[in-house]
């Protein structure tokens, strides 16, 4: 954690889990790269933290593997 990673690297390093990202570079609505800040929080915890920290972006790394997963891009869109 702490270094910039591509979305592919993030998903491969932290499969099937919620991650809290900062310094997100987007490609449209998708994450191109980011710095991973949290890997030990639930989706609910990250969303709560995201409300207080507008620089935090939370998402599930492998949305096809969960019944309902989403990215909170709308909360942080500029």
Wavefront OBJ file of the C-alpha trace (Angstrom):
o trace
v 0.000 0.000 0.000
v 1.053 3.581 -0.471
v 2.270 3.363 -4.057
v 0.291 4.097 -7.210
v -1.140 0.981 -8.813
v -3.160 0.365 -11.953
v -6.700 -0.951 -11.523
v -5.535 -4.339 -12.815
v -2.781 -4.463 -10.168
v -5.239 -3.444 -7.430
v -7.768 -6.115 -8.444
v -5.070 -8.804 -8.674
v -3.420 -7.833 -5.368
v -6.692 -7.412 -3.420
v -9.182 -9.783 -5.085
v -12.779 -10.051 -3.892
v -12.621 -7.310 -1.284
v -13.482 -3.695 -0.594
v -10.671 -1.188 -0.986
v -10.416 2.478 -0.080
v -8.508 4.421 -2.713
v -7.001 7.893 -2.840
v -5.381 9.947 -5.587
v -7.646 8.237 -8.118
v -6.995 8.760 -11.818
v -10.098 7.968 -13.831
v -10.713 6.913 -17.368
v -14.341 7.877 -17.804
v -16.228 6.221 -14.949
v -13.490 3.595 -14.453
v -10.442 3.724 -12.208
v -7.253 3.825 -14.266
v -4.901 3.982 -11.263
v -4.935 4.939 -7.592
v -3.156 4.658 -4.273
v -4.623 1.971 -2.009
v -5.236 3.386 1.473
v -7.520 0.783 3.099
v -7.901 -2.966 2.559
v -9.177 -3.951 5.995
v -12.579 -2.207 6.040
v -16.079 -3.334 5.074
v -18.057 -1.580 2.375
v -20.221 0.095 5.028
v -17.164 1.325 6.926
v -15.588 2.733 3.770
v -18.767 4.503 2.686
v -19.053 6.086 6.129
v -15.427 7.194 5.944
v -15.927 8.465 2.406
v -18.692 10.817 3.541
v -16.163 12.520 5.825
v -13.180 12.288 3.474
v -14.032 13.523 -0.014
v -10.663 12.231 -1.291
v -11.532 8.624 -0.450
v -13.039 6.403 -3.138
v -14.424 3.003 -2.155
v -15.072 0.104 -4.477
v -15.168 -3.689 -4.578
v -12.327 -5.149 -6.616
v -14.255 -7.967 -8.300
v -17.886 -6.889 -8.666
v -18.797 -9.975 -10.715
v -18.180 -12.145 -7.639
v -20.698 -10.510 -5.268
v -24.486 -10.239 -5.509
v -24.492 -6.447 -5.145
v -21.378 -4.308 -5.363
v -20.954 -0.796 -6.560
v -18.467 2.015 -6.774
v -19.177 5.285 -5.099
v -18.057 7.453 -7.969
v -21.056 9.771 -7.647
v -20.102 10.803 -4.112
v -16.650 11.907 -5.199
v -17.214 13.111 -8.735
v -15.905 16.594 -9.224
l 1 2 3 4 5 6 7 8 9 10 11 12 13 14 15 16 17 18 19 20 21 22 23 24 25 26 27 28 29 30 31 32 33 34 35 36 37 38 39 40 41 42 43 44 45 46 47 48 49 50 51 52 53 54 55 56 57 58 59 60 61 62 63 64 65 66 67 68 69 70 71 72 73 74 75 76 77 78
